[in-house]
Amino acid sequence: MRGLRSIVNHFRYIKDNNLLVIAFFTLGLLSFGVLGLTKQDNAMALTRDNSANAIMTGGAADAAEFRTKFNQNAQGDLPAIYGHYRIPRDMQVVQGQSFRDGTVRVNGRVVATNAQSIGRQPISGSHPISIAGKTYYETPNSAAFMSDGLPTMVALDAAGNFKYAVINGCGNPIYATPTPTPPTPPPVQETPKYSCTNMTINHISNTRKSFTATAAASGGATITGYTFTFGDGSTQESTNATVEHDFAPGSYTTRVTVKFKVGDETKTDSGSNCVKSFKVAAPAEVACTSLTAIKRSNAETTYDFTIQKTNTNATYDGATMDYGDGRVEQISGVKASHKYDKVGTYTITATLKFSIDGAVRNVQCQTQISANACPTNPNLPSDSPDCAPCEYDSTLPKDSPKCVPPATPSVPELPKTGAGDMVLSGFGAGSMIVSASLYLGSRKDFLMTLLNR
């Protein structure tokens, strides 16, 4: 009694708890659903038929097995039977189902009706047919099928129409009336849309411009051409989206109008982005008008150079100075200075660089400096204050270390005229006379001696 009372109390608890009741009910529905799906799957599962009614004993799971058994031809009449229904050995099929209601379906679509299966045995509702001298039986599916449907290999043509079918489990052909493939619905017609969306300008040069139009067309509309109105009184028709045009200096507004074909009509459009205004400047002019050289007063061989130039609608990008003595310098402005190692004659060349519409143009101008060198110092000009000869030697500069006064010559001593001097002079003269006489006398004696001999 205690156990029975516990069970009763348990059911009372369930009855009082609505959530538990709903849970059990839902679980029951799911269980029945699973059982129902399992039952349906089992109905369509392949069951091998080895009965005397099977055209191909045990049937075929797919086209590959069908071809193998066809080649084996264990029953001896497979080529004749399948040939009667135009079923080839190497059949191309998709998997479908045959149903008792006489329909043949592929992916849920009915591809044939009034289906009949062909077997070897007569059954209620069948009628005999003769194939190659043997009798077989065609039976409506409603009489032949024990289950609602059977897995079936179905052949379709390129348009998806039924050609033939073979039941997997027994290999029995299916003879049915093809159901026409439903026509493909026509595509939804879009509303034609068309517009000129943009026009861009590319500045090829100061006066030559390139114009490119961009347009959109859909819903059956197509682009057929472009009309460019340049704003200088000229117009150009083109099938290309890009054109070029030359302009004189001035201000212009250019417009592009795009042509479209919409059905049998011609439409045009020129949006706000397809109109552009611009200016064409006067042609660029550049020149180097002069190059001057001025010698610094406090530096004998240093010169300052100044470039005079003109440039209209062009950008000055500096100059290259060739000073004529083998040295070159790049400058960004118009002034430069240079010191020469020695005085002489030099030709100076300035090469000016300009940018014009992205291109580079060079122009030149020249000047010359010339100075006579100091005869005594070639590193100085002849007009230099330091260019002066040595006062003692004109071949030397005055600041030469060799420019020194010559040595003072010795002065000869005059004869003395006093009484003592006269006595000494007379004595000296007498002595010289006596000495000469004695000498001559001795020479005479010597000569006589030689003659006497």
Secondary structure, 3 states (H helix, E strand, C coil): CHHHHHHHHHHHHHHHCHHHHHHHHHHHHHHHHHHHHHHHHHHHCCCCCCCCCCCCCCCCCCHHHHHHHHHHCCCCCHHHHHHHCCCCCCCCCEEEEEECCCCEEECCEEEEEEEEEEECCCCCCCEEEEECCEEEEEEEHHHHCCCCEEEEEEEECCCCCEEEEEECCCCCEEEEEECCCCCCCCCCCCCCEEEEEEEEEEECCCCEEEEEEEEEEECCCEEEEEEEECCCCCEEEECCCEEEEECCCEEEEEEEEEEEEECCEEEEECCHHHEEEEEECCCCEEEEEEEEEEECCCCCCEEEEEEEEEEECCEEEEEEEECCCCCEEEECCCEEEEECCCCCCEEEEEEEEEEECCEEEEEEEEEEECCCEECCEEEEECCCCCCCECCCCCCCECCCCCCCCCCCCCCCCCCCCCHHHHHHHHHHHHHHHHHHHHHHHHHHHHHHHHHHC
